[in-house]
Amino acid sequence: TIKEGLGSRTEVGRTRSEMNGTIVVEDVDLEGEGGTSRRYRRMVFLDSSSLIQSEALIRDGAAGQQSEEEIIDHAYLSCRYHHAICAVAALAPRPEGGKERSRCLVVGLGGGGLSVFLSRQLPCDVTTVELDPSVEELARAHFGFREAEQLRSVVGCGLEAVRARADREGGALDLLVVDASGSASESISCPPASFLMDDFLASAAKALREGGIMAVNVVCRSENAFEGACRAISGHFSDVFFARLEDDVNKVVLAFKGGERAG
């Protein structure tokens, strides 16, 4: 989860998604340590109990800057579980003895902050798959998301994208990140249940090279359900660990596919 905080709110965008209902983009002033205030941009799913889907830091003194890309601080990760994902991304294999970037597939774009960070701050070549075209449009319009040589975005089904990678070029991925939202009514609200099924997990393992890593953002308040998710993933990967974040319902499950873990 992202810090809630209370402060002034300014709506900067709104759309109606066929998949996620009404989505609002707003700028919020939040008080931090020492009483200092910082401004964040949020993507909020109003029809999902006002879920804060994404949050990004707005640069200090950005009011006079023109483009959204300049306004958003892409070197800052607002979500603590993104820190865990990026930490393990540094362990991902790199082709050609480390001379090339790690080949990374991210399922779920949101505001694009994680994908941009992986491509700019870490040696990753990133393709992101986003199911909801409205979310991608908002990421481009309000969160400064721009494709680049090492960063691409595709609107489509993440399940199908992983299966296609496995069938077409199995063993080519170094890092697979599953950061997809599901239903708040389920015991596991992220990822959707289909991403924890054996057929998908088999495809995920096949898509990764030896030593490759899958990182899954799991939002779950039931320990039994979480343990079941870990068991399902363990059936397809040699080593499975998880990062539990203090005061956060997000847990990051890290699954390694045999072989060497780096290099």
N, C-alpha and C positions, 0 to 999 in steps of 0.2 A: 504494500500500500504506500501511498504518497502522503507526506505530511499534510494534515488538513488545514490548520491555521485559520485565522479569521482576519480579514482585511478588506480593503476596498476592492470591488470587482468591476471590471469593464468588459462588456461583451464585444468581441471583435469579429465574430463570425458565427454563422448558424446554417445548418443544412438538415434536410430530412433524408435519412438513409433507408432504403428498402430493407436492409438487413438489421440495422441497429437503432432504428427510430430517429428521434431528434438528437442531433449532436451539436453542442455549443463549444465555441472556442472563446476563452475569456482570459484577461490579464488580471492577476491577483497579487496584491501586496501582502507579504507575510513577514512577521517579525521574527528575526533570528536571534542568535546569541548576542548578548550585550545590548539588546534593544535595537539593533540595526534592522532596517527593513529592506527586503529585496523583492523584486517583481518577477513573477513567474507567469508563463503562458500554459494554460491547461486545455486539454480536449476532454469534454465531459459528455458521457452518454446519459442523457436525462431519463430515458425510458428504462435504464438499468440501475435504478435507485441512485441516480446522479453519480455513477461510477466515474472517477477520474481516470481516464484511460491513458493519458500521457501528460507529462509535465516537463517544461523546459525553462531554463533560466534566461531571462532577458538581460542583456549586457547593461552595465551601469552607463548612464549617459547616452542611451541608444535612441532617445526620442528624436534626435535630429537626423538619424540615419534613415535611408530610404527603403532599402530592400529588406525583406524578412530574413534573408540569409545573413545579413549583417547584424540584425537585431538579436537573433538567437545565439547564445553561447554554446556552440557545439562541442566544446572541450569539457563541458560540465555534465555529469550524469546525476539526475535528480533522484532516480529510483535506486535504492540500495541493492536490490537484487541484480540490477545491471552491472554493478561493481563486481559482483561475484562472477557473472558471465564473462566479463572482460578480463578478469584475473585468470580464469581458466583458458580463455582464448590465447593467452600468451604461451600456453603449453601445447597448443595445437601444432601438428606437424606442418612443415613447410617443404614444398617440392624442391627438387634439385639441390638437396643438401642445405636448404635454408636460403638459397639465393632468390627464390620466388616467394610470393605472398601465399599465405594459407588460403585455400579455396573454401569459402564460407557461404552457407545458405541459411537465411533467417526467415522463419515463418512468422509473420505478423509485423507490420510496419509501425502502426500507431503514428506518433509524430515524427518518427524517423530518427530519433536521437541515438538509439543504440546502434543502428546500422551505420550512421554517419561516424560515430565514435570509433567503431571497429575498423572502418576504412581509412580514417584519418590518423588516429592515434595509435593503432596497432597494425602490424603487417598483414592485413586481411584484404582479400579481393571478395567483395560482398554482393550477393544477389538476394534481394528481399522479395518475398511473395506475400501479397496482401489480398484477402478475400473481398473486402468491401471497397469498391471504387470511390465511395464518398470519403472514406478515411484517407486514401491516398491523395485525393484532391485537397483535403484540408491540410495534410502534411506539406504539400507543395505550396499552398496559398498562405499558410500562417505559421509554419514551423521551419521555414527556410530549407526544406528538403530539396536537394538538387542531385540529379544523377551525375556521375563523373566517371573517369576511366576505370576506377576501382570500385564503383558503386552503381548498382542497377536496381530498378524496382519493376516488378511484374504484378499485374492484377490477375489473380487466379486462386485456385484451390491449393493450399499448402500440402494436403495429403497427396494430391495428384502430382504435384511438383516433385516431391520426394520419391514417389514411386517411379516417375519418369526418369529421374536421375539414376535410380538403382537399376532400372532396366536398360537404359541407354549407355551409361558410363559408370557402372558399379565400381566402387572403390576409388572414385575421383575426388570426393569431398574430404576435407580435413576437419571441418567444424560444421555441425548442424545445430542451430538454435531454434527451439520451439517456444515462441512467446505469443501464443494465440489465446484469445479470450473465449470462454465458453458461457454457460448459463449459470447465473447466480443461484438458481434453484437447485443445482446439483451439489452433491457432497464435495466434488472437486469442480470448482468453477473455472479453473485454468489448468491445463489445456482442455479443450473439448474431449469427451470420452474416446472419440475415434483415434486420437493420437496416442492412446494407451492400449490399443488393441494389438493383438499379435501380428496381424497382417501388416500394419503400419510399422511396427517396431522392427519386423524382419526386413522391410524395405529400407528403413533408416540405417540399420546395421550394414546392409548390402551397399548402400550408397557411400558409406564412409570407407576410407582406406584403413589399413592396419595402423593402429595407434591413433586413429581419429576419435573425435570426442563429440558426443551429443549433450547439449545443455538444455534442460527443460524447466521452464518456470511453472511451478505447481502452486496453485492457491487452494488451500484446503484447511478446514478447521477440524476435520475428523482424523485422528491419528490412525485409525484402522484403515480408512480409505487411502491415506498417504502411504502406509505400509504396503497396501495392495498394489499401488502404482509402482512403488520401488521393486516389488517382486516381479511385476510384469516386465519392467525394463531389464531386470537382472536376467531374465530368461533369454536375452538376446545379446548381452554385452558381458565382457569378461570381468569388469570391475565397475561397481556403482557406488557413488558417494552422494552426499547431499550437504548443502550449506543452509543452515537454519539461521535466519536473520532475527536479531533481537527486536521484540515488539513489532513484528511484521508477519502477516499471514503468508507471505511469499516464501517458498523454499525452492532452491535451485538444485535439481537432480543432475548429477554429472555422470555420464556413462562413457566408459572407455572401451574401444574395440581392440582387444588383444594387442599384440605387437608392441612396438616401442611407442611411448607416449609423447615423444617429441623428436624432431629431427627429420 
